[in-house]
């Protein structure tokens, strides 16, 4: 089944009263009060010139760039830097699952258009007269299946080695966004092909329709792209001649759309105190970023985006990713601020944690993580202990048969993990766990204890995290909340770890004594997995408090082509007594290990496991 742009891989919100008085723009999640008087605006019928544009993507299997489809863009005279996308069925079919969204014609008076999710029936009304987006059920509008709303994308269409056994969601409140105060966001009517359609600026379309699916649309004046990470696509994207500056109208629109994007989609506003401000425009003004962000100079703007990600957000997920083609790929963007988080929670701990691991398990005494064994078995008179370690939850779209083929030359006892998202021979985490499970099952009762070492794990794929959790616990329950609306989602999975086509005890090690080692380097899924393991009550956590990272990552793009990412509004959480608790503060261990060298002294770890088991048995 065709997915929206890319496979999707959550946002505290500034909640304001239900009003759009004056020219401020307001976001609220309360039910509309029809008795209130809403400000009305003039509606522009624009004479746009149609430009049919290729949507280009990189086909890795074919090793070439392909044209996914063609998209009609509307170009406004004098504002050529801001292309428009018509809201009509043909375009929505090409930019989403076929038939997933259906758009109505503009009302007879040309004041609104309704877009309907054909799976759930949920509607979005784009009201030009009052300049508002009105979602009757925000989460259901982006829902792919009736089982539950999208939880990091992994899980609506599981691979052939996983199945969902339970899914439920608690609906949130309606959401209305008035954009009247964002005056440069000009949604217009376009008389096209004998009818009148609403047309959204490309970046507004991307932030409303693509961002919740963890995607963006990129445009370099010639072609459209959904991703510019592949080298051939990047080369083509940056082939457009850099300008170094931006037009005034693009500068104004770029700023307003950035505010709208972050207000809708940034997931940690409450934790960072940003919810105390009416909206992101007020926040940027207070911290002195409005000026740099509204600069016509591309580098000044890019440095400000860097500062937002690395200083003001500084949440581990937010990153400046790529220059705009207008700035050029070779210009260095460094920002103007110093990141506390990088130093205090990553670079500093990395120096002693990585060094300790290298001394004990690696090939050097440097503070750069060396490749180390992903599987070790330590003999013990009362039952051996197995240590399993990997530094990233790697993933791909392979089926079981492909993964088994990849494992033909894989030796679980000699394979070393490089620590930088890839195994030396390309084995992904799912395949590695399959091989480890096979080894443990072959040992039978000879292995009593399994220790999952996530002390240098920086995160990765939620799908793979669910696979590992199901392996350890028998099934994996992942919980997400959406602070925009207050909705909650739970999805439970089983994993066919031994690839035999059934889901049984051969797929899990839940009968073993289970442990997990964490450290300040355990982040994102490297934090979520130990949180779920601890919440299960069946796994003992060792080490030092992990570093959080409660939201899934959302890639994004500014209207001028600057690429960045931030914590989305999909918040991984623990649900207890019906309440959702975020896990951004990290997981505290049951037993602290203060000396980094002892994280990787396998004899001492095995002895600690032995002593804890004895204590549980009352010996």
ZAVEX-144984 format. One line per field, with one value per residue (C-alpha): residue number from 0; residue in three letters; x, y, z. Coordinates in Angstrom, 2 decimals, always signed. Each point is the difference from the previous one (the first is absolute). Layout:
<recs>
nr = [NUM	...] .
rest = [ala	...] .
px = [X	...] .
py = [Y	...] .
pz = [Z	...] .
</recs>
This chain:
<recs>
nr = [0	1	2	3	4	5	6	7	8	9	10	11	12	13	14	15	16	17	18	19	20	21	22	23	24	25	26	27	28	29	30	31	32	33	34	35	36	37	38	39	40	41	42	43	44	45	46	47	48	49	50	51	52	53	54	55	56	57	58	59	60	61	62	63	64	65	66	67	68	69	70	71	72	73	74	75	76	77	78	79	80	81	82	83	84	85	86	87	88	89	90	91	92	93	94	95	96	97	98	99	100	101	102	103	104	105	106	107	108	109	110	111	112	113	114	115	116	117	118	119	120	121	122	123	124	125	126	127	128	129	130	131	132	133	134	135	136	137	138	139	140	141	142	143	144	145	146	147	148	149	150	151	152	153	154	155	156	157	158	159	160	161	162	163	164	165	166	167	168	169	170	171	172	173	174	175	176	177	178	179	180	181	182	183	184	185	186	187	188	189	190	191	192	193	194	195	196	197	198	199	200	201	202	203	204	205	206	207	208	209	210	211	212	213	214	215	216	217	218	219	220	221	222	223	224	225	226	227	228	229	230	231	232	233	234	235	236	237	238	239	240	241	242	243	244	245	246	247	248	249	250	251	252	253	254	255	256	257	258	259	260	261	262	263	264	265	266	267	268	269	270	271	272	273	274	275	276	277	278	279	280	281	282	283	284	285	286	287	288	289	290	291	292	293	294	295	296	297	298	299	300	301	302	303	304	305	306	307	308	309	310	311	312	313	314	315	316	317	318	319	320	321	322	323	324	325	326	327	328	329	330	331	332	333	334	335	336	337	338	339	340	341	342	343	344	345	346	347	348	349	350	351	352	353	354	355	356	357	358	359	360	361	362	363	364	365	366	367	368	369	370	371	372	373	374	375	376	377	378	379	380	381	382	383	384	385	386	387	388	389	390	391	392	393	394	395	396	397	398	399	400	401	402	403	404	405	406	407	408	409	410	411	412	413	414	415	416	417	418	419	420	421	422	423	424	425	426	427	428	429	430	431	432	433	434	435	436	437	438	439	440	441	442	443	444	445	446	447	448	449	450	451	452	453	454	455	456	457	458	459	460	461	462	463	464	465	466	467	468	469	470	471	472	473	474	475	476	477	478	479	480	481	482	483	484	485	486	487	488	489	490	491	492	493	494	495	496	497	498	499	500	501	502	503	504	505	506	507	508	509	510	511	512	513	514	515	516	517	518	519	520	521	522	523	524	525	526	527	528	529	530	531	532	533	534	535	536	537	538	539	540	541	542	543	544	545	546	547	548	549	550	551	552	553	554	555	556	557	558	559	560	561	562	563	564	565	566	567	568	569	570	571	572	573	574	575	576	577	578	579	580	581	582	583	584	585	586	587	588	589	590	591	592	593	594	595	596	597	598	599	600	601	602	603	604	605	606	607	608	609	610	611	612	613	614	615	616	617	618] .
rest = [unk	unk	unk	unk	unk	unk	unk	unk	unk	unk	unk	unk	unk	unk	unk	unk	unk	unk	unk	unk	unk	unk	unk	unk	unk	unk	unk	unk	unk	unk	unk	unk	unk	unk	unk	unk	unk	unk	unk	unk	unk	unk	unk	unk	unk	unk	unk	unk	unk	unk	unk	unk	unk	unk	unk	unk	unk	unk	unk	unk	unk	unk	unk	unk	unk	unk	unk	unk	unk	unk	unk	unk	unk	unk	unk	unk	unk	unk	unk	unk	unk	unk	unk	unk	unk	unk	unk	unk	unk	unk	unk	unk	unk	unk	unk	unk	unk	unk	unk	unk	unk	unk	unk	unk	unk	unk	unk	unk	unk	unk	unk	unk	unk	unk	unk	unk	unk	unk	unk	unk	unk	unk	unk	unk	unk	unk	unk	unk	unk	unk	unk	unk	unk	unk	unk	unk	unk	unk	unk	unk	unk	unk	unk	unk	unk	unk	unk	unk	unk	unk	unk	unk	unk	unk	unk	unk	unk	unk	unk	unk	unk	unk	unk	unk	unk	unk	unk	unk	unk	unk	unk	unk	unk	unk	unk	unk	unk	unk	unk	unk	unk	unk	unk	unk	unk	unk	unk	unk	unk	unk	unk	unk	unk	unk	unk	unk	unk	unk	unk	unk	unk	unk	unk	unk	unk	unk	unk	unk	unk	unk	unk	unk	unk	unk	unk	unk	unk	unk	unk	unk	unk	unk	unk	unk	unk	unk	unk	unk	unk	unk	unk	unk	unk	unk	unk	unk	unk	unk	unk	unk	unk	unk	unk	unk	unk	unk	unk	unk	unk	unk	unk	unk	unk	unk	unk	unk	unk	unk	unk	unk	unk	unk	unk	unk	unk	unk	unk	unk	unk	unk	unk	unk	unk	unk	unk	unk	unk	unk	unk	unk	unk	unk	unk	unk	unk	unk	unk	unk	unk	unk	unk	unk	unk	unk	unk	unk	unk	unk	unk	unk	unk	unk	unk	unk	unk	unk	unk	unk	unk	unk	unk	unk	unk	unk	unk	unk	unk	unk	unk	unk	unk	unk	unk	unk	unk	unk	unk	unk	unk	unk	unk	unk	unk	unk	unk	unk	unk	unk	unk	unk	unk	unk	unk	unk	unk	unk	unk	unk	unk	unk	unk	unk	unk	unk	unk	unk	unk	unk	unk	unk	unk	unk	unk	unk	unk	unk	unk	unk	unk	unk	unk	unk	unk	unk	unk	unk	unk	unk	unk	unk	unk	unk	unk	unk	unk	unk	unk	unk	unk	unk	unk	unk	unk	unk	unk	unk	unk	unk	unk	unk	unk	unk	unk	unk	unk	unk	unk	unk	unk	unk	unk	unk	unk	unk	unk	unk	unk	unk	unk	unk	unk	unk	unk	unk	unk	unk	unk	unk	unk	unk	unk	unk	unk	unk	unk	unk	unk	unk	unk	unk	unk	unk	unk	unk	unk	unk	unk	unk	unk	unk	unk	unk	unk	unk	unk	unk	unk	unk	unk	unk	unk	unk	unk	unk	unk	unk	unk	unk	unk	unk	unk	unk	unk	unk	unk	unk	unk	unk	unk	unk	unk	unk	unk	unk	unk	unk	unk	unk	unk	unk	unk	unk	unk	unk	unk	unk	unk	unk	unk	unk	unk	unk	unk	unk	unk	unk	unk	unk	unk	unk	unk	unk	unk	unk	unk	unk	unk	unk	unk	unk	unk	unk	unk	unk	unk	unk	unk	unk	unk	unk	unk	unk	unk	unk	unk	unk	unk	unk	unk	unk	unk	unk	unk	unk	unk	unk	unk	unk	unk	unk	unk	unk	unk	unk	unk	unk	unk	unk	unk	unk	unk	unk	unk	unk	unk	unk	unk	unk	unk	unk	unk	unk	unk	unk	unk	unk	unk	unk	unk	unk	unk	unk	unk	unk	unk	unk	unk	unk	unk	unk	unk	unk	unk	unk	unk	unk	unk	unk	unk	unk	unk	unk	unk	unk	unk	unk	unk	unk	unk	unk	unk	unk	unk	unk	unk	unk	unk	unk	unk] .
px = [+0.00	+1.32	+0.82	-0.08	+3.40	+2.18	-0.63	-0.90	+2.22	-3.91	-0.69	-0.96	-2.06	-0.62	-3.71	-1.75	-3.60	-2.36	+0.35	+1.58	-0.43	+2.21	+2.69	+1.70	-0.08	-1.39	+0.23	-2.49	-1.35	-3.39	-3.31	-1.09	-2.42	-2.34	-1.25	+3.37	+0.51	+2.85	+1.97	-0.46	+2.57	-0.10	+0.55	+2.26	-0.64	+3.52	+0.96	+2.63	+2.05	+0.15	+3.39	-0.07	+2.93	+1.59	-0.04	+3.38	+1.22	+3.05	-0.66	+2.73	-0.76	+0.30	+2.84	-1.53	-2.30	-3.56	-3.07	-2.66	-2.70	-0.59	-1.47	-1.65	+1.38	-1.50	+2.42	-1.04	+1.43	+2.52	+0.18	+1.53	+1.93	-3.23	-1.70	-3.57	-1.52	-3.67	-2.14	-1.68	-0.35	+2.52	+2.76	-0.93	+0.02	+3.53	+1.33	-1.64	-1.39	-2.30	-3.47	+1.08	-1.14	-2.87	-0.51	-3.32	-0.43	+0.12	-3.36	-2.22	+1.08	+3.63	+0.59	+1.07	+1.17	-0.41	+2.58	-1.25	+1.99	-1.72	+1.13	-1.43	-2.36	+1.71	+0.02	+2.21	-1.76	+2.26	-1.98	+1.37	-2.61	+1.11	+3.54	-0.10	+0.75	-2.73	+0.67	-3.03	+2.34	+3.64	+1.34	-2.65	+0.69	+3.52	-1.02	+0.97	-2.12	-3.02	+2.02	+1.77	+1.64	+3.52	+2.61	+3.29	-0.98	+1.40	-2.94	-2.95	+1.63	+2.33	+2.66	-0.48	+1.80	-2.38	-3.72	-2.17	-2.06	-1.71	-0.51	-1.97	-0.11	-1.70	-1.14	+1.15	-1.85	-0.66	+2.67	-0.42	+2.81	-0.73	+2.77	-1.35	+2.97	+2.44	-0.72	+2.55	-1.67	-2.31	-2.38	-1.84	-2.62	+1.29	-2.30	+1.41	-1.38	-3.43	-0.45	+1.17	+2.36	+1.76	+3.75	+2.49	+3.60	+2.20	+1.58	-3.39	-1.24	+3.11	-0.40	-3.72	-0.16	+3.53	+1.52	-2.37	+1.24	+3.61	+0.68	+0.76	-0.18	+3.11	+0.04	+3.05	-1.84	+0.10	-1.07	-1.82	+1.55	-1.19	+3.51	+3.42	+2.16	+1.06	+3.16	-1.43	-3.06	+2.13	+2.23	-3.05	-1.64	+3.14	+0.53	-2.19	+2.19	+0.24	-1.13	+1.23	-3.02	-3.77	-2.72	-1.91	-3.27	+1.72	+1.73	-3.31	-1.81	+2.89	-0.18	-3.78	-0.09	+2.81	-2.11	-3.05	+2.03	+1.54	-3.23	-1.74	+2.75	+2.68	-0.39	+1.84	-1.48	-1.18	+3.32	+1.89	-2.47	-1.03	-3.64	+0.13	+0.05	-3.04	+1.74	+3.43	+0.00	-0.26	+2.70	+2.41	-0.55	+0.73	+3.27	+1.22	-0.32	-2.67	+2.56	+2.45	-2.84	-1.42	+3.36	+0.22	+3.52	-0.10	+2.93	-1.44	-3.28	+1.80	+2.07	-3.24	-1.51	+3.18	-0.39	-3.65	+0.90	+3.25	-0.43	-3.65	-1.45	+3.21	-2.04	+2.27	-2.29	-0.02	+2.74	+0.88	+0.24	+0.69	+0.47	-2.60	+0.93	-0.22	+2.90	+1.94	+1.16	+3.60	-0.69	+0.69	-2.81	+1.15	-2.56	+0.86	-0.82	+1.59	-1.89	-0.22	-1.56	+2.71	+2.69	-1.66	-1.92	+1.81	+3.52	+1.09	-1.47	+1.14	+3.59	-0.05	-2.71	+1.36	+3.54	-0.95	-1.66	+3.00	+2.40	-2.02	-1.47	+1.49	+3.37	+1.07	-0.27	-1.45	-3.39	-1.32	-2.12	+1.87	-1.75	-0.73	-1.55	-3.78	-0.28	+1.97	-0.66	+1.47	+0.11	-1.56	-0.52	-3.67	-0.70	+1.88	-0.58	-0.28	+0.77	-1.66	+1.00	-0.61	+0.21	-2.84	-3.41	+0.71	-2.80	-0.87	-3.01	+1.34	-2.15	+0.99	+1.40	+2.30	+1.20	+0.74	+2.08	+1.92	+0.81	+1.62	+3.52	-0.77	+1.73	-1.73	+2.98	+2.54	-2.03	+0.93	-2.37	+1.46	-2.08	-0.97	-3.40	+1.35	+1.38	+3.31	-1.65	-3.31	-1.93	-2.89	-1.11	-2.98	+2.28	+2.53	-2.66	-1.21	+3.52	+0.45	-3.35	+0.98	+3.21	-1.78	-2.71	+2.64	+1.61	-3.27	+0.19	+3.74	-0.76	-1.91	+0.59	-0.13	+1.34	-0.90	+2.74	-1.41	+2.59	+1.21	-3.28	-1.12	-3.39	-1.28	-3.05	-3.13	-0.93	+3.25	-0.42	-3.40	+1.62	+2.64	-2.61	-2.17	+3.05	+0.72	-3.54	-2.06	-1.87	+0.70	-2.43	+0.97	-1.79	-0.17	-1.80	-0.72	+0.07	-1.53	-3.31	+0.47	-0.46	+1.67	+0.90	+1.07	+1.08	+1.14	+2.15	+1.40	+3.15	+0.84	+3.59	+0.94	-1.63	-1.98	-3.33	-1.64	-0.02	+0.95	+2.47	+2.79	-0.16	+0.63	+2.44	-2.55	+0.74	+3.59	+1.19	+0.06	+2.16	+0.76	+3.01	-0.54	+2.05	-0.26	+0.70	-3.23	-2.32	-3.28	-0.84	+3.07	-1.98	-3.49	+0.88	+1.41	-3.01	-2.37	+2.18	-0.07	-3.76	-0.57	+1.33	+1.88	+3.36	+2.66	+1.65	+3.72	+2.36	-0.71	-3.08	-0.67	-0.30	-3.63	-1.11	-3.74	-1.12	+0.43	+2.11	-1.70	+1.94	-1.05	+0.77	-0.37	-1.60	+3.41	+1.28	+1.90	-0.21	-0.19	-1.65	-1.59	-1.96	-3.41	-3.40	+0.07	+1.09	+1.14	-1.39	-0.79	-3.70	-0.91	-3.50	-1.23	+2.41	+2.83	+3.40	+2.80	+3.39	+2.17	+1.63	+1.59	-0.19	+1.52	+1.75	-0.98	+3.71	+2.43	+3.45	+2.17	+3.30	-0.13	+2.62	-2.40	-2.70	+2.23	+1.74	-1.91	+1.15	-1.32	-3.26	-0.53	+0.74	-2.44	-2.68	+0.75	-0.25	-3.28	-1.48	+1.11	-1.60	-3.27	+0.08	+0.78	+3.37] .
py = [+0.00	+3.40	+2.17	+3.74	+1.09	-2.08	-2.59	+2.09	-0.46	+6.37	+4.61	+1.95	+2.86	+3.59	-0.19	+3.31	+1.00	-0.61	+3.38	+1.64	+3.55	+2.53	-1.22	-2.48	-3.58	-2.48	-3.72	-1.74	-3.46	+0.85	-0.52	+2.91	+2.40	+1.01	+2.97	+1.74	+2.61	-0.96	+2.57	-0.26	+0.65	+0.74	-2.98	+0.36	-1.70	-0.29	-0.24	-2.72	-1.35	-3.78	-1.71	-3.80	-1.25	-3.44	-1.53	-1.73	-2.75	-2.27	-3.67	-1.78	-3.39	+1.37	+2.34	+3.01	+2.98	-0.65	+2.19	-1.02	+2.18	+3.52	+2.72	+3.20	+3.04	+3.46	+2.89	+3.52	+2.91	+1.89	-2.77	-2.83	-1.27	-1.18	-2.66	-1.04	-3.49	-0.44	-1.90	-2.43	-3.74	-0.69	+1.81	-1.58	-3.44	+0.54	+1.42	-2.56	-3.49	-0.30	+0.97	+0.66	+3.65	+1.47	+3.74	+1.70	+2.74	+3.51	+1.09	+2.03	+3.22	-1.13	+0.19	-3.53	-3.42	-3.25	-2.80	-3.37	-3.00	-2.87	-2.57	+1.71	+2.55	+2.76	+3.43	+3.05	+3.22	+2.60	+3.18	+2.91	+2.48	-0.36	-1.15	-3.19	-3.69	-1.85	-3.66	-1.77	-2.78	+0.85	-3.51	-1.83	+2.30	-1.46	-3.58	-2.77	-2.78	-0.33	-1.91	+3.08	+3.17	-0.04	-0.69	+0.87	-1.68	-3.32	-1.75	+0.37	-2.34	-2.33	-2.04	-3.72	-0.75	+2.05	+0.19	+2.39	-1.81	+3.02	+3.64	+2.73	+3.76	+2.61	+2.83	+3.53	+3.30	+1.88	+2.39	+3.38	+2.13	+3.60	+1.38	+3.53	+1.52	-1.76	+2.46	-1.26	-3.44	+0.72	-2.85	+0.89	-1.22	-1.15	-0.27	-3.09	-2.45	+1.54	-0.03	+1.89	-1.72	+1.14	+0.26	-0.17	+1.23	-3.07	+0.18	+0.45	-3.06	-1.89	+1.00	-0.82	-3.11	-1.45	+0.83	-2.25	-2.83	+0.86	+1.40	+3.25	+1.37	+1.63	+2.28	+1.54	+1.98	-2.87	-3.26	-1.25	-2.56	-1.86	-0.72	+1.41	-2.41	-2.25	+1.32	+0.12	+1.92	+2.36	+0.72	+0.83	+2.06	+2.11	+0.43	+3.10	+3.11	+1.36	+3.58	+0.68	+2.21	-0.32	+2.27	+2.01	-1.83	-3.41	+1.17	+1.06	-3.17	-2.22	+1.49	-0.24	-3.55	-1.03	+1.31	-1.92	-3.18	-0.02	+0.98	-2.94	-2.58	+0.62	-2.50	+1.44	+3.47	-0.57	-1.45	+2.97	+2.56	+1.08	-0.70	+3.09	+2.11	+0.58	-1.50	-0.42	+3.51	+1.35	-2.41	+0.91	+3.69	-0.52	-1.91	+2.37	-2.37	+1.83	+2.34	-2.69	-2.22	+2.87	+0.84	-0.07	-1.42	-3.80	-0.64	+2.17	-1.92	-3.37	+0.89	+0.92	-3.39	-1.64	+1.97	-1.05	-3.66	-0.17	+2.70	+0.88	-3.49	-1.95	-3.17	-2.53	-0.44	+3.56	+0.50	+2.33	-2.49	+1.56	+3.41	+1.49	-0.17	+3.81	+0.05	-2.74	-3.34	+1.05	+2.91	-0.95	+0.63	+0.01	+2.09	+2.61	-1.84	-2.78	-3.25	-0.96	-3.36	-1.17	+0.69	-0.85	-3.09	-1.44	+1.20	+0.00	-3.42	-1.44	+0.74	-2.30	-2.50	-0.68	-0.03	-2.52	-2.21	+0.21	-0.93	-3.03	-1.19	+1.97	+0.48	+3.40	+2.37	+2.89	+1.60	-0.94	-3.15	-3.04	-2.97	-2.61	-3.46	-0.01	-3.34	-1.33	-2.96	-0.02	-3.39	-0.27	-3.04	+0.85	+0.79	+1.99	+3.69	+1.29	+3.61	+1.45	+3.47	+2.32	+3.75	+0.76	-1.50	-0.47	-0.83	-0.66	-1.26	-3.48	-3.08	-3.02	-1.84	+2.94	+0.25	-3.72	+0.30	+2.90	-2.23	-2.79	+1.24	+1.50	-1.40	+1.32	-0.76	+1.92	+2.82	+3.47	+2.93	+3.20	+2.27	+2.38	-1.31	-2.83	-3.45	-0.64	-2.35	+1.84	-2.25	+1.96	-0.31	-2.26	-2.53	+0.22	-0.70	-2.96	-1.43	+0.73	-1.60	-3.12	-0.27	+0.47	-2.52	-2.55	+0.39	-0.84	+0.18	+0.58	+3.71	+1.42	+3.73	+2.39	+3.55	+2.51	+2.64	+3.30	+2.16	+1.53	-0.28	+3.26	-1.16	-0.81	-1.79	-0.34	-3.08	-1.70	+1.15	-1.73	-3.14	-0.05	+0.64	-2.85	-2.27	+0.75	+0.25	-2.24	+2.99	+3.71	+2.73	+3.43	+3.09	+3.43	+3.18	+3.15	+3.07	+2.12	-1.74	-2.13	-3.23	-3.25	-3.10	-3.51	-2.71	-3.51	-2.25	-3.47	-0.86	-3.14	+0.12	-3.48	+0.63	-3.28	+1.59	-0.31	+2.02	-2.24	-0.50	-0.55	+3.73	+1.31	-0.21	+1.11	-3.11	+1.18	+2.39	+3.26	+3.08	+3.20	+2.31	+3.73	+3.19	+3.72	-1.03	-2.06	+2.29	-0.05	-3.68	-0.77	+1.70	-1.20	-3.70	-0.03	+2.11	-2.66	-2.79	+1.62	+0.66	-3.71	-0.92	-2.94	+1.62	+1.35	+3.22	+0.52	+2.94	+3.74	+2.08	+0.15	+3.24	+0.07	+0.92	-0.54	+1.18	-1.58	+2.01	+2.21	+1.18	+3.43	+2.71	+3.77	+1.74	+1.11	-3.61	-0.14	-3.55	-0.76	-2.43	+0.15	-2.01	-0.70	+0.04	-3.80	-0.53	-3.41	-0.47	-2.39	-0.39	-0.69	+0.09	+1.49	+2.94	+0.55	+0.90	+1.10	-1.65	+2.97	+0.17	-3.37	-3.38	-0.49	-3.34	-2.43	-0.44	+2.83	-0.63	+3.04	-1.02	-0.09	-2.74	-2.25	+0.39	-2.14	-2.29	-3.10	-2.00	+2.67	+0.34	-3.77	+0.03	+2.90	-1.92	-3.09	+2.02	+1.66	-3.39	-1.32	+2.98	-0.62	-3.59	+1.05	-1.76] .
pz = [+0.00	-0.93	+3.00	+0.30	-1.27	+2.33	+2.70	+3.06	+2.90	+6.99	+1.82	+3.04	-1.21	+1.00	+0.70	-0.35	+0.52	-2.86	-1.59	-2.96	+1.12	-1.74	-2.32	+2.30	-1.14	+2.48	+0.42	+2.23	+0.61	+1.39	-1.71	-2.15	+1.67	-2.80	+2.03	-0.26	-2.67	-2.27	-1.91	-3.74	-2.71	-3.68	-2.28	-2.99	-3.31	-1.43	-3.63	+0.35	-2.86	+0.01	+0.00	-0.20	+2.09	+0.36	+3.49	-0.03	+2.33	+0.20	-0.72	+1.96	-1.55	-3.53	+0.96	-1.73	+0.38	-1.09	-0.54	+2.50	-1.58	-1.24	+2.18	-1.30	+1.83	-0.20	-0.46	+1.01	-1.98	+2.11	+2.60	-1.98	+3.05	+1.66	-2.16	+0.78	+0.20	-0.99	+2.51	-2.33	-0.22	-2.74	+1.87	+3.35	-1.63	-1.26	+3.27	+2.29	-0.10	-2.97	+1.14	+3.59	-0.09	-2.00	-0.45	-0.62	-2.52	+1.39	+1.41	-2.28	+1.69	-0.16	+3.73	+0.93	-1.13	+1.91	-0.11	+1.23	+1.19	-1.81	+2.61	+3.09	-1.48	+1.97	-1.62	-0.26	-1.00	-1.61	+0.71	-2.03	+1.23	+3.63	-0.81	+2.00	-0.28	+1.94	+0.79	+1.45	+1.20	-0.65	+0.71	-2.02	-2.94	-0.20	+0.84	-2.42	+1.43	+2.24	+2.59	+1.39	-1.14	-1.37	+2.67	-1.59	-3.18	+0.77	+0.83	-2.30	-2.50	+1.96	-1.81	-0.49	+3.27	+2.20	+0.64	+1.96	+2.63	+1.55	-0.87	+1.69	+0.14	+2.11	-2.23	+0.70	-0.29	-3.23	-1.22	-1.67	-1.34	-0.93	-2.21	-0.37	+1.81	-2.33	-2.75	-2.51	-0.09	-2.90	-0.80	-3.18	-2.44	-3.37	-2.98	-1.67	-2.59	+0.09	+3.77	+3.05	+2.45	+3.14	-0.44	+2.87	-0.11	-0.43	+3.46	+1.68	-1.87	+1.14	+3.67	+0.10	-2.16	+0.02	+3.41	+2.01	-2.21	+0.78	-3.46	-1.81	-3.52	-1.46	-3.04	-1.67	-2.64	-2.48	+1.64	+3.09	+2.36	+3.10	+1.23	-0.88	+2.03	-2.90	-1.67	-3.56	+1.21	+2.10	-3.00	-2.10	+2.76	+0.45	-3.71	+0.20	+0.15	+3.59	+0.54	+3.54	+0.63	+0.02	-1.33	+2.59	-0.63	+0.31	+3.19	+1.56	-1.07	+1.13	+3.51	+0.34	-1.28	+2.38	+2.90	-1.20	-0.55	+3.47	+1.75	-1.64	+0.10	+2.68	+2.82	+3.01	+0.38	+3.58	+1.18	-1.49	+1.35	-3.49	+0.85	+2.22	-3.16	-2.18	-3.01	-1.56	-1.40	+3.57	+1.14	-2.80	+0.75	+3.71	-0.54	-2.72	-2.96	-1.96	-1.58	-1.19	-1.19	-2.06	-1.55	-3.79	+0.35	-0.36	+2.34	+2.78	-0.23	-0.05	+3.07	+1.79	-0.89	+1.33	+3.26	+0.34	-0.39	+1.95	+2.67	+0.60	-0.60	+0.74	+0.48	-1.70	-3.00	-1.34	-2.59	-2.85	-2.87	-3.42	-1.56	-2.27	-3.65	+0.14	+2.47	-1.81	+1.34	+0.70	+2.39	+3.63	+2.49	+3.62	+1.85	+2.59	+3.24	+2.04	+0.55	+3.69	-0.78	-2.36	+2.56	+3.29	-1.04	-3.01	-0.72	+3.63	+0.96	-3.32	+0.95	+3.01	-0.93	-3.49	+1.31	+2.68	-2.60	-2.32	+2.79	+1.02	-3.28	-2.87	-1.58	+1.37	+2.95	-2.01	+0.67	-3.45	+0.21	-1.38	-1.62	+2.66	+0.13	-0.23	+1.87	+2.96	+2.26	+3.50	+1.77	+3.46	+2.19	+0.53	-3.67	-2.61	-0.74	-3.58	-0.81	-3.13	-1.17	-2.95	-0.30	-2.38	-0.78	-3.70	-2.37	-3.61	-1.91	-0.55	+0.34	+2.08	-3.02	-0.82	+3.59	+0.15	-3.16	+1.54	+2.98	-2.02	+0.77	+3.40	+3.09	+3.09	+2.24	-2.06	-1.56	+1.19	-0.08	-1.40	+2.22	-2.79	-1.14	-2.16	+0.63	-1.73	-2.49	-0.19	+2.39	+1.47	+3.63	-0.80	-1.72	+2.81	+2.66	-2.08	+0.07	+3.72	+0.83	-1.95	+2.02	+3.33	-0.85	-1.00	+3.45	+1.75	+3.79	-0.25	-0.36	+2.97	-0.41	-2.95	+0.27	-2.72	-0.10	-1.30	+1.76	-3.29	-1.90	-1.58	-1.32	-3.46	-1.35	+2.16	-2.00	+0.95	+3.61	+0.06	-1.39	+2.75	+2.71	-1.30	+0.00	+3.65	+1.39	-2.28	-1.39	-0.29	+0.98	-1.29	+1.25	-1.61	+0.91	-1.97	+2.25	-2.76	+0.57	+3.11	-1.94	+1.04	-2.01	+0.97	-2.41	+0.96	-2.19	-0.16	-1.93	-1.97	+1.21	-1.20	-3.41	+0.05	-0.89	+3.42	+3.20	+2.91	+2.84	-2.49	-0.77	+3.50	+2.89	+2.59	+2.09	+0.62	+2.70	-1.94	+0.49	-1.92	+0.32	-0.67	+0.23	-0.84	-3.61	-0.17	-1.97	-1.98	-0.66	+2.12	+2.79	-0.97	+0.01	+3.58	+1.09	-1.34	+1.42	+3.43	-0.18	-0.71	+3.45	-1.51	-0.80	+2.37	-1.17	+0.69	-0.56	+0.07	-0.88	-3.74	-1.94	-1.05	-3.50	+0.32	-3.44	-3.38	-2.44	-2.58	-3.04	-1.22	-2.50	+0.01	-2.96	-1.31	-0.13	+3.31	+1.40	+3.71	+2.38	+3.44	+2.57	-1.46	+1.70	+0.29	+3.60	+1.19	+3.49	+2.81	+0.73	+3.62	+1.47	-3.26	+0.09	-2.49	+1.44	-2.30	+0.40	-0.95	+3.43	-0.59	+1.70	+3.44	+0.56	+2.71	+0.74	-0.69	-1.44	+0.64	-1.57	-3.83	-0.18	+1.93	-2.71	-2.20	+2.49	-1.01	+3.01	+2.37	-1.93	+0.14	+3.74	+0.55	-1.90	+2.11	+3.26	-1.04	-0.85	+3.38	+1.71	-1.85	+1.15	+3.57	+0.14] .
</recs>
